[in-house]
């Protein structure tokens, strides 16, 4: 079964649901987001009964998690989701894998008085329940802690208003050690035995030392060849610690210079958000949703022969924070497209509702990818016209 909810349902996901004939929980949001698609909707009662009977479920968005919690019919699934969504609980659950890793849990009203002197800089503070890099702050100097706390106080009400509590809760925070190294995002599901199946691996490239944005992700044959085996071994250990079964997840990790893998966060019951998981089809011709529901495993030795010298990239074009979204009169989508060698898909987003105006998927040569990294150092204001 599928849970479909805001912020976004892609055309690829709609076609995938149609082709597989997977049932979708009938909600006003799911109806609106799939308008015109041949979807098999089921009632809340049917959904609960089938969930209680052990039928698999996948979400496109964590906005939909409330339906799992409210139905009260699958306690272990609720447990698995909670382990992921509560970042402090996740740290506590996998602590045996990383016994030297330091973190603290704190209520938002206690942050100003929290003693962070024992945290080695840089360290990170973020909502215990969060999404899309919202509310994440990197603290590079203890003297800046009061300034960070003030920024958090300014952000809290906006975050709590924009997303449901199951997705973002800015009332509790986790303060944790900074993790140096390259960052990767792993789409994985655990089968009925708890064995992991990785459907894709993305490298999350940061534009600068201080960048925490989700601007650029990409995958390539080299990334899969290098990391499929060690990441499969690692997510198996995470799955054992968390007792994951019949469970999809989007896991973000960093790898330090010594090759140690450390988790950033685990996002439950979904693959990459905003339907970015569709990049798996763009890159490899594999439908990750079908993999999960039909218990399929990508044939990586064959797939890696498809584009050995190219990368498949995904770029999120954000409206710069200093710009008034209400004053935007035009977006130069053609200009944005010129950043890429081969545009595979350009998704326009309602920037009046979200601080993003496009998601771009493209195929790039390795030289083109390096050029793109440099060009993304400038913000996207050059493609935006305001009144």
Secondary structure as the mmCIF struct_conf table of DSSP 4:
data_model
#
loop_
_struct_conf.conf_type_id
_struct_conf.id
_struct_conf.beg_label_comp_id
_struct_conf.beg_label_asym_id
_struct_conf.beg_label_seq_id
_struct_conf.end_label_comp_id
_struct_conf.end_label_asym_id
_struct_conf.end_label_seq_id
STRN STRN1 UNK A 2 UNK A 3
TURN_TY1_P TURN_TY1_P1 UNK A 6 UNK A 7
HELX_RH_AL_P HELX_RH_AL_P1 UNK A 11 UNK A 20
TURN_TY1_P TURN_TY1_P2 UNK A 21 UNK A 21
STRN STRN2 UNK A 23 UNK A 25
HELX_RH_AL_P HELX_RH_AL_P2 UNK A 28 UNK A 33
TURN_TY1_P TURN_TY1_P3 UNK A 34 UNK A 36
BEND BEND1 UNK A 37 UNK A 37
STRN STRN3 UNK A 40 UNK A 42
HELX_RH_AL_P HELX_RH_AL_P3 UNK A 44 UNK A 52
TURN_TY1_P TURN_TY1_P4 UNK A 53 UNK A 54
STRN STRN4 UNK A 58 UNK A 59
BEND BEND2 UNK A 60 UNK A 60
HELX_RH_3T_P HELX_RH_3T_P1 UNK A 62 UNK A 64
HELX_RH_AL_P HELX_RH_AL_P4 UNK A 65 UNK A 71
HELX_RH_AL_P HELX_RH_AL_P5 UNK A 75 UNK A 85
BEND BEND3 UNK A 86 UNK A 86
HELX_RH_AL_P HELX_RH_AL_P6 UNK A 87 UNK A 93
TURN_TY1_P TURN_TY1_P5 UNK A 94 UNK A 94
HELX_RH_3T_P HELX_RH_3T_P2 UNK A 95 UNK A 97
TURN_TY1_P TURN_TY1_P6 UNK A 99 UNK A 100
STRN STRN5 UNK A 103 UNK A 107
HELX_RH_3T_P HELX_RH_3T_P3 UNK A 108 UNK A 113
TURN_TY1_P TURN_TY1_P7 UNK A 117 UNK A 118
BEND BEND4 UNK A 119 UNK A 119
HELX_LH_PP_P HELX_LH_PP_P1 UNK A 120 UNK A 120
BEND BEND5 UNK A 121 UNK A 122
STRN STRN6 UNK A 123 UNK A 129
TURN_TY1_P TURN_TY1_P8 UNK A 132 UNK A 135
STRN STRN7 UNK A 137 UNK A 139
HELX_RH_3T_P HELX_RH_3T_P4 UNK A 142 UNK A 144
HELX_RH_AL_P HELX_RH_AL_P7 UNK A 145 UNK A 162
BEND BEND6 UNK A 163 UNK A 163
TURN_TY1_P TURN_TY1_P9 UNK A 165 UNK A 167
STRN STRN8 UNK A 169 UNK A 177
BEND BEND7 UNK A 181 UNK A 181
STRN STRN9 UNK A 182 UNK A 190
TURN_TY1_P TURN_TY1_P10 UNK A 192 UNK A 193
BEND BEND8 UNK A 194 UNK A 194
STRN STRN10 UNK A 196 UNK A 205
BEND BEND9 UNK A 207 UNK A 208
TURN_TY1_P TURN_TY1_P11 UNK A 209 UNK A 210
STRN STRN11 UNK A 216 UNK A 220
HELX_RH_AL_P HELX_RH_AL_P8 UNK A 221 UNK A 242
TURN_TY1_P TURN_TY1_P12 UNK A 243 UNK A 243
BEND BEND10 UNK A 246 UNK A 246
STRN STRN12 UNK A 247 UNK A 255
TURN_TY1_P TURN_TY1_P13 UNK A 257 UNK A 258
STRN STRN13 UNK A 261 UNK A 268
TURN_TY1_P TURN_TY1_P14 UNK A 269 UNK A 269
BEND BEND11 UNK A 271 UNK A 272
TURN_TY1_P TURN_TY1_P15 UNK A 273 UNK A 275
HELX_RH_3T_P HELX_RH_3T_P5 UNK A 276 UNK A 278
HELX_RH_AL_P HELX_RH_AL_P9 UNK A 279 UNK A 284
BEND BEND12 UNK A 285 UNK A 285
HELX_RH_AL_P HELX_RH_AL_P10 UNK A 288 UNK A 293
TURN_TY1_P TURN_TY1_P16 UNK A 294 UNK A 295
HELX_RH_AL_P HELX_RH_AL_P11 UNK A 300 UNK A 303
TURN_TY1_P TURN_TY1_P17 UNK A 304 UNK A 305
BEND BEND13 UNK A 306 UNK A 307
TURN_TY1_P TURN_TY1_P18 UNK A 308 UNK A 309
STRN STRN14 UNK A 310 UNK A 318
HELX_LH_PP_P HELX_LH_PP_P2 UNK A 319 UNK A 320
TURN_TY1_P TURN_TY1_P19 UNK A 321 UNK A 322
BEND BEND14 UNK A 323 UNK A 323
HELX_RH_3T_P HELX_RH_3T_P6 UNK A 325 UNK A 327
STRN STRN15 UNK A 328 UNK A 331
HELX_RH_AL_P HELX_RH_AL_P12 UNK A 333 UNK A 337
TURN_TY1_P TURN_TY1_P20 UNK A 338 UNK A 339
BEND BEND15 UNK A 341 UNK A 341
STRN STRN16 UNK A 342 UNK A 348
TURN_TY1_P TURN_TY1_P21 UNK A 351 UNK A 353
BEND BEND16 UNK A 354 UNK A 355
STRN STRN17 UNK A 356 UNK A 365
HELX_RH_AL_P HELX_RH_AL_P13 UNK A 366 UNK A 375
TURN_TY1_P TURN_TY1_P22 UNK A 376 UNK A 377
BEND BEND17 UNK A 378 UNK A 378
HELX_RH_3T_P HELX_RH_3T_P7 UNK A 380 UNK A 383
STRN STRN18 UNK A 384 UNK A 386
#
